[in-house]
Amino acid sequence: MRLAKIISLLGMLAMTVVLIYGFTVGDFFAEGNQLTSMPWGIVSLVDLYTGFTLFSAWIIYRERSLPVAILWTVAMMTLGFFAGSLYAFIALQTSGNDWRTFWLGKHA
């Protein structure tokens, strides 16, 4: 579990850096319009949101509270894998070093 925790922390760190960079240097709407005007930009967004949706389905499955799961899903859809990395880290921390509990949550 130690390696998984390190990877999730590195994911949070990387996402923090690039989110700050993007919001301070970039133009979200102008660049978003440019991205959606290109075929591979659309492919990339569909790929990204497919991953967000699958990860969110895992969150909804393992969480005890539907309102908490919905909040995490909103975070995934807006903050991307910053939220995913944070969720995974918290799940790892609270799993009691049990992979079954980490993956299955309330179903373990």
Order of alpha helices (4+ residues) and beta strands (2+ residues): alpha-alpha-alpha-alpha-alpha-alpha
